[in-house]
Amino acid sequence: MSFQSKRELLAQTAPRYREASHAQKSLILDEFSAATGYARKYAIRLLRRPVAPPFPIKRPRPPHYGKAVQEALTTAWAAANYICAKRLIPFLPTLIPQLERHGHLQLSDQVRAQLLAISPATADRLLRAARQADRPAGKTTTQRGALLKHQIPIRTFQDWNETTPGFCEADLVAHCGWSSEGSYLQTLVITDIATGWTECQALLHRSQQTVLQALERARQLLPFPLLGFDTDNGKEFINAELLLYCEQAKITFTRGRTANKNDQCYVEQKNGAIVRQIVGYDRFEGEQAYRQLTELYRAARLYVNFFQPSMKLVSKQRDGARVRRTYDQAQTPFQRLLASNVLTAERRMHLETLFQSLDPVQLLRQLETLQEALWRHAVFRTPAPTSPTPLAPAGTVPFDAQQCGPTTNPTDPAVSRSGDADASASAPAVAPGAGKRKYHRSKKSVPHTWRTRPDPFVDVWDEICERLSATPERTAKSLFVELQQRYPGRFPDVQLRTLQRRIKAWREKTILAFDDQWLQQEVLIAPLRAPVLRVVGEHAGVLVEGVRG
């Protein structure tokens, strides 16, 4: 019996059932259950309540969007790196001409009109089968900074009301994998509040000096001057060096509250949407992996800032337990930057020419190739090998910007972003202790450069420097353990802090020359040409860099 027939029988039986006696109800219920196949309790509930008149069953309507529209939508979705439909649909009027210009789509007028008229809900239904979920989670390695926080003002997530590009949030992402022990790569993520423009810089290890160096590189890459810098309370940010740097460069330095990640909500969102999606959650360590991660970010910054739209929260209204959020139309950081009208005419022309020449499909393919090259450097949790194993096979897998489209050579004037005013760091205030104890300094403190006891590492310092030069990512603790094994009974555990200070001073004076070489080839700060990215590998114990250009 069909569903329609069952409903017709119910409409005829229910009035008679409600007026019948107890014995008659039992007979009617037996007949109704036998005819419809319903369970006895379910049949009783149907017969007791009022019955709506039978209505015709609406069959699914025929599909409005044909196969051509679905294939074109899938191609555009893949070119946008599989973003959600609410971000994808507003970006289609800009993305489709780019795909047609580079030959990835050939649409008729009817298909193009249907594709541009599709709604986000319909696009989600058409793309539902291909979506993926279940992302892993990373580890936090933030350690609280020194007692310098009283000199840096607090800024919460409710205080961001700037509409001018240049006020940014920053955070570190650790690529430590399963364990936070030892030395591993870090990523400094800097995102602009007004436009969402994001810059990612690879760090060989986490320290004050590497953060300062990466911040200086990011200032050269940003198409606008850096006006504000907001961080968490990690000791790599809360230190006198970074505070003095921001004072001299006239950068407003603020921080969030302790254990309140929502104060850095803008950059925390980019940590997952950009860094974790592109790099993943594996462990990376060593100079080769650092070089390859730098090459990957050179390609990712073009794709993220030019072809990844995002929505910004406009208003939020609470109605009881329900919160209604209103978002603006999805736009890329490049589109928001053009709408802000802060760029010079020459800078604006350079960025527009670069955008018109970039091919998002080819850029995404090369980005995936560089991802595969980086993942070959991943360190897994396996027993230590008895002999050194090459981190990655030799080969040439370059990222060539010419393959992505930029062939013109627009002018790009240098823009000065550093301030000329001199600023000096104020001495930290001395807080009184508990009770009547007070600490008083009669003289200004000076750096302690003299020694009061013999240097325990004077005989092995050359050996330590050689090992640091060969593997600069190694930690002081691992070197100290190795020294204890090589020289039993010579170095007690209390001398670990001394070695850590010596290695910190060595790293302050030793900077990799590789960090500044690739800046001369960037298409956003240099005349547009064909920059080449390298895939770093090791073959037969020799460092190999594949280059093509």
C-alpha positions in Angstrom: 0.0 0.0 0.0 1.3 3.4 -1.0 1.7 6.3 1.5 -1.1 8.2 -0.2 -3.4 5.2 0.2 -2.5 4.8 3.9 -3.4 8.4 4.5 -6.7 8.0 2.8 -7.5 5.0 4.9 -6.5 6.9 8.0 -8.8 9.8 7.2 -11.8 7.3 6.9 -10.9 5.2 10.0 -9.9 7.8 12.6 -13.5 9.3 13.1 -15.0 5.9 13.5 -12.2 4.8 15.9 -12.7 7.8 18.2 -16.5 7.2 18.5 -16.3 3.4 19.0 -16.4 1.5 22.3 -13.3 -0.2 23.8 -14.1 -3.6 22.3 -14.8 -2.0 18.9 -11.6 0.0 19.0 -9.6 -3.2 19.4 -11.1 -4.7 16.3 -10.7 -1.5 14.3 -7.0 -1.2 15.4 -6.3 -4.8 14.4 -7.8 -4.2 10.9 -5.9 -0.9 10.5 -2.5 -2.3 11.6 -2.9 -5.3 9.3 -3.8 -3.1 6.3 -1.1 -0.5 6.7 1.7 -2.5 8.4 2.1 0.1 11.1 3.1 -0.9 14.7 0.2 -1.0 17.1 1.3 1.9 19.3 2.1 4.1 16.3 -1.3 3.3 14.8 -3.0 4.3 18.1 -1.2 7.7 18.0 -2.3 8.3 14.4 -6.0 7.4 15.1 -6.3 9.5 18.2 -5.1 12.8 16.9 -6.8 15.0 14.2 -6.1 13.9 10.7 -5.2 16.4 8.0 -6.9 15.9 4.6 -4.8 14.0 2.1 -2.4 16.1 0.1 -0.5 15.1 -3.1 3.1 14.2 -2.6 5.5 16.6 -4.3 8.2 14.8 -6.2 11.7 16.3 -6.5 11.8 19.0 -9.2 14.0 18.5 -12.2 17.5 19.9 -11.8 17.9 23.6 -12.9 21.7 23.6 -13.2 23.0 21.2 -15.8 26.3 19.3 -15.9 28.2 22.2 -17.6 27.3 24.5 -14.7 28.4 21.9 -12.1 31.7 21.2 -13.8 32.4 25.0 -14.1 31.6 25.4 -10.4 33.8 22.6 -9.4 36.7 24.0 -11.5 36.3 27.4 -9.9 36.0 25.9 -6.4 39.2 23.9 -6.9 41.0 27.0 -8.2 39.9 28.8 -5.0 41.4 26.0 -2.9 38.0 24.5 -1.9 36.7 27.4 0.2 33.1 27.6 1.4 30.3 28.7 -0.9 29.7 31.9 1.1 33.2 33.0 0.3 33.3 31.5 -3.2 30.1 32.9 -4.7 30.9 36.7 -4.2 34.3 36.0 -5.7 33.0 34.3 -8.9 32.6 37.5 -10.9 36.3 38.2 -10.4 37.6 34.6 -10.6 35.7 33.4 -13.7 37.3 36.1 -16.0 40.7 35.0 -14.7 40.1 31.4 -15.4 38.7 32.2 -18.9 41.7 34.5 -19.6 44.1 31.6 -18.9 42.1 29.0 -20.8 40.8 26.9 -17.8 37.1 27.7 -18.6 35.2 28.1 -21.9 31.7 29.0 -21.0 28.7 29.9 -23.1 26.6 33.0 -22.2 23.8 30.8 -20.8 26.2 28.8 -18.6 28.0 31.9 -17.4 24.7 33.6 -16.5 23.6 30.5 -14.5 26.9 30.2 -12.8 26.9 33.8 -11.6 23.3 33.6 -10.5 23.8 30.5 -8.3 23.2 30.9 -4.6 25.6 29.8 -1.8 23.1 27.2 -0.5 22.7 25.6 -3.9 26.5 25.7 -4.5 27.0 23.9 -1.1 24.5 21.2 -2.2 26.3 20.7 -5.5 29.7 20.5 -3.9 28.6 18.5 -0.8 30.0 15.2 -2.0 33.5 16.4 -2.5 34.0 18.2 0.8 36.4 16.9 3.5 36.4 17.3 7.2 38.3 16.1 10.4 41.4 18.2 10.7 44.0 17.4 13.4 45.0 19.9 16.1 48.4 21.4 16.9 50.3 22.1 20.1 50.8 25.4 21.9 54.4 26.4 22.7 53.7 29.9 24.0 55.8 30.7 27.2 55.0 33.9 29.1 57.4 36.7 28.7 59.4 38.7 31.3 58.1 41.3 33.7 57.9 43.9 30.9 54.2 43.6 30.2 53.4 46.7 32.2 55.1 48.8 29.5 53.0 47.3 26.7 49.3 48.3 26.7 46.6 45.6 26.5 44.3 45.5 23.5 41.3 43.2 23.5 39.2 42.0 20.5 36.6 44.7 21.2 39.1 47.5 20.7 39.8 47.0 17.0 38.0 49.8 15.2 40.7 50.9 12.8 39.7 50.9 9.1 43.1 52.0 7.8 45.5 49.2 6.7 48.6 48.8 8.7 47.4 47.7 12.2 48.3 44.0 12.4 48.2 41.0 14.7 51.0 38.6 14.9 51.5 35.1 16.3 53.9 32.1 16.1 52.9 28.7 14.9 55.1 25.8 16.0 55.9 23.0 13.5 56.8 20.6 16.4 54.6 17.6 15.4 54.0 15.1 18.2 56.5 16.7 20.7 57.6 20.2 21.7 61.0 19.0 22.8 64.1 20.1 20.9 64.5 22.5 18.1 61.9 22.9 15.3 60.7 25.4 12.7 58.3 28.2 13.6 56.1 30.4 11.4 55.5 34.1 12.2 52.0 35.0 10.9 51.2 38.7 10.5 47.7 39.6 9.4 46.2 43.1 8.8 42.9 43.8 10.6 41.3 46.0 7.9 42.1 44.1 4.8 43.1 40.6 6.0 46.4 40.8 4.1 48.6 38.0 5.6 52.4 37.5 5.5 54.0 34.3 6.7 57.7 34.1 7.6 59.6 30.9 8.4 61.9 30.9 11.5 64.7 28.4 12.0 64.2 28.5 15.7 62.2 30.6 18.2 64.1 33.6 19.7 63.9 37.3 20.0 66.4 37.9 17.2 64.7 35.7 14.6 61.3 37.3 15.3 62.9 40.8 14.8 64.5 39.6 11.6 61.3 38.2 10.3 59.4 41.3 11.2 61.8 43.4 9.3 61.4 41.2 6.2 57.6 41.4 6.5 57.7 45.2 6.6 59.5 45.1 3.3 56.9 42.8 1.8 53.7 44.5 3.0 52.3 46.9 0.4 51.4 49.4 3.1 53.4 50.8 6.1 53.1 48.9 9.4 51.4 51.1 11.9 50.4 48.8 14.7 51.7 45.5 16.0 49.6 43.3 18.4 50.9 40.1 19.9 50.3 37.6 22.6 52.4 37.4 25.8 55.1 35.0 24.6 58.6 35.9 25.6 59.7 36.1 21.9 57.4 39.2 21.7 57.5 40.7 25.2 61.1 41.8 25.4 63.0 45.0 25.4 64.5 44.6 21.9 61.1 44.4 20.2 59.7 47.2 22.3 62.7 49.5 21.4 62.4 48.5 17.7 58.7 49.5 17.6 59.4 52.8 19.4 62.1 53.7 16.9 60.0 52.7 13.9 56.9 54.5 15.3 54.9 51.3 15.5 52.1 51.1 18.1 53.0 47.9 20.1 50.1 46.3 22.0 49.4 42.9 23.5 46.4 40.7 24.4 45.4 39.4 27.8 47.0 36.2 29.2 45.1 33.0 28.2 42.6 34.9 26.0 43.1 33.7 22.5 40.0 35.7 21.3 42.1 38.9 21.7 44.1 37.6 18.7 41.1 36.2 16.9 42.2 37.6 13.5 45.6 36.0 13.4 44.4 32.8 15.2 41.9 32.3 12.3 44.7 32.6 9.8 46.9 30.1 11.7 44.4 27.4 10.8 43.1 28.6 7.5 46.6 29.3 6.0 49.5 27.7 7.9 47.9 24.5 9.0 46.1 24.0 5.7 49.3 24.6 3.6 52.0 23.2 5.9 50.1 20.7 8.1 50.9 19.4 11.5 54.1 17.4 10.9 57.4 18.2 12.6 60.0 20.1 10.6 63.6 20.8 11.7 66.9 21.7 10.2 68.2 24.3 7.7 67.0 22.4 4.6 63.4 22.3 5.8 63.7 26.0 6.8 64.8 26.9 3.3 62.1 24.9 1.6 59.4 26.4 3.9 60.6 29.9 3.0 60.2 29.0 -0.7 56.7 27.6 0.0 55.6 30.8 1.7 56.8 32.9 -1.3 54.3 31.1 -3.5 51.5 31.0 -0.8 51.5 34.7 -0.2 50.5 35.4 -3.8 47.7 32.9 -3.8 46.3 33.8 -0.4 46.3 37.5 -0.8 45.0 37.6 -4.4 42.7 34.5 -4.7 41.4 33.7 -1.2 38.3 35.8 -0.3 37.1 36.1 3.3 34.1 37.6 5.1 34.3 40.2 7.9 31.9 40.4 10.8 29.8 43.6 10.5 27.4 43.3 13.5 26.3 40.9 16.2 23.0 40.9 17.9 22.0 38.6 20.8 18.4 37.4 21.1 18.2 35.3 24.2 20.4 32.3 23.7 20.7 32.9 19.9 23.3 35.2 18.4 22.6 36.7 14.9 25.8 37.7 13.1 25.9 39.8 10.0 28.8 39.6 7.6 29.8 41.7 4.6 30.4 40.4 1.1 33.3 38.1 0.7 36.4 39.8 -0.7 40.1 39.0 -1.1 42.7 41.0 0.8 43.7 42.5 -2.5 40.2 43.8 -3.2 39.9 45.3 0.3 43.3 47.0 -0.1 42.2 48.6 -3.4 39.0 49.8 -1.8 40.9 51.4 1.1 42.5 54.0 -1.2 45.8 54.1 0.7 48.0 53.0 -2.2 49.9 55.3 -4.4 49.0 55.4 -8.1 52.2 53.5 -9.1 51.8 50.9 -6.4 48.1 50.4 -7.3 49.0 50.0 -11.0 51.7 47.5 -10.1 49.4 45.3 -8.0 46.6 45.4 -10.6 49.0 44.4 -13.3 50.3 41.6 -11.2 46.8 40.3 -10.4 45.7 40.4 -14.1 48.8 38.3 -15.1 48.5 35.6 -12.3 46.9 32.3 -13.2 45.2 30.9 -10.1 45.2 27.3 -11.4 48.9 27.2 -12.3 49.7 29.0 -9.0 47.8 26.4 -7.0 49.5 23.6 -8.9 53.0 24.9 -8.2 51.9 25.5 -4.6 51.0 21.8 -4.3 54.3 20.8 -5.8 56.2 22.9 -3.3 54.1 21.3 -0.5 55.2 17.9 -1.6 58.8 19.0 -1.6 58.4 20.3 1.9 56.7 17.2 3.2 59.7 15.1 2.2 61.5 17.0 5.1 59.0 15.9 7.7 60.4 14.2 10.8 58.4 11.2 12.1 58.5 9.5 15.5 60.8 6.6 14.7 63.9 5.2 16.4 67.1 7.2 15.8 69.0 5.7 12.8 72.6 4.6 13.3 73.7 6.4 10.2 72.6 9.8 8.8 69.7 9.6 6.3 69.2 12.2 3.6 66.2 14.4 4.4 65.0 14.7 0.9 66.0 13.4 -2.5 67.8 15.6 -4.9 65.7 17.2 -7.7 64.5 20.4 -9.3 61.0 21.4 -8.5 61.1 25.1 -8.9 58.3 27.7 -8.4 58.5 29.8 -11.5 56.4 33.0 -11.4 56.5 33.2 -15.2 54.4 30.1 -15.4 51.7 31.8 -13.3 51.4 34.7 -15.7 53.5 37.7 -14.7 55.3 38.8 -17.8 55.1 42.6 -17.7 57.5 44.9 -15.9 55.6 47.7 -14.1 57.5 50.3 -12.1 57.4 49.8 -8.3 59.0 52.6 -6.4 60.6 52.0 -3.1 58.5 53.0 -0.2 60.2 54.0 3.1 58.5 52.4 6.1 61.0 53.0 8.9 60.8 56.0 11.1 63.6 58.5 11.6 62.8 59.6 15.1 65.1 58.4 17.8 63.6 56.6 20.8 65.2 55.2 23.9 63.9 52.4 26.0 62.9 53.4 29.5 64.3 51.6 32.4 61.8 49.2 34.0 60.2 50.4 37.2 61.4 48.7 40.4 58.4 47.3 42.4 58.6 47.0 46.2 58.7 43.6 47.7 56.4 42.1 50.3 56.3 43.8 53.8 59.0 46.4 54.4 61.5 44.9 52.0 62.4 47.3 49.2 64.9 47.0 46.4 66.9 50.1 45.5 69.5 50.6 42.9 71.9 53.5 43.5 73.5 53.2 40.1 72.3 52.6 36.6 72.7 48.9 35.8 75.3 48.2 33.1 75.8 44.9 31.1 77.8 42.3 33.0 80.7 41.7 30.6 83.3 40.5 33.1 83.8 37.0 34.5 84.1 36.0 38.1 85.0 32.4 37.5 86.7 30.4 34.8 84.8 29.7 31.6 84.0 25.9 31.7 83.5 25.8 27.9 86.7 27.5 26.8 88.4 24.3 25.7 85.4 23.0 23.7 83.9 26.2 22.4 85.4 25.8 18.9 83.8 22.3 18.7 80.5 23.8 19.8 80.7 26.5 17.1 81.4 23.9 14.5 78.4 21.9 15.4 76.2 25.0 15.5 77.4 26.1 12.1 76.6 22.7 10.7 73.2 22.4 12.4 72.2 25.9 13.6 68.8 24.7 14.6 70.1 22.5 17.5 69.2 23.5 21.0 71.7 24.2 23.8 70.3 21.3 25.9 71.0 18.7 23.2 74.6 20.0 22.8 75.1 20.0 26.5 73.9 16.3 26.8 76.3 15.4 24.0 79.2 17.1 25.8 78.3 15.2 29.0 78.5 12.0 27.0 81.8 12.8 25.3 83.4 14.2 28.5 82.0 12.2 31.5 82.1 14.0 34.8 83.4 17.3 33.4 80.2 19.3 32.9 77.7 19.2 35.8 74.0 19.9 35.2 74.2 23.3 36.7 76.3 24.6 33.8 73.4 24.1 31.3 72.2 27.7 31.8 75.7 29.1 31.1 75.9 27.2 27.8 72.4 28.5 26.9 73.5 32.1 27.4 76.7 31.5 25.3 74.7 30.0 22.4 72.1 32.8 22.6 74.9 35.4 22.2 76.4 33.3 19.3 73.1 33.3 17.5 72.6 37.1 17.9 75.8 37.6 15.9 75.2 34.8 13.3 72.5 35.4 10.8 71.8 33.3 7.7 72.6 35.2 4.5 69.8 33.2 2.8 67.2 35.3 4.6 67.8 38.4 2.6 68.6 36.9 -0.8 65.1 36.0 -1.9 63.7 39.5 -1.1 65.3 40.9 -4.2 63.3 38.5 -6.3 59.8 39.2 -4.9 57.3 40.5 -7.5 55.5 42.7 -4.9 58.6 44.8 -4.0 60.8 44.5 -7.1 60.3 45.0 -10.8 58.3 42.1 -12.1 60.4 39.4 -13.6 60.6 35.6 -13.3 61.7 34.8 -9.8 62.7 31.2 -9.1 62.0 29.2 -6.0 64.3 26.4 -5.0 63.6 22.9 -3.7 66.4 22.1 -1.2 67.5 18.5 -0.9 70.5 16.4 0.0 72.2 13.9 -2.3 75.1 11.7 -1.2 75.7 13.9 1.8 76.0 17.1 -0.3 73.5 20.0 -0.1 71.8 20.4 -3.5 69.6 23.4 -4.5 67.6 23.0 -7.7 67.3 26.3 -9.6 65.6 27.1 -12.8 65.2 30.6 -14.3 
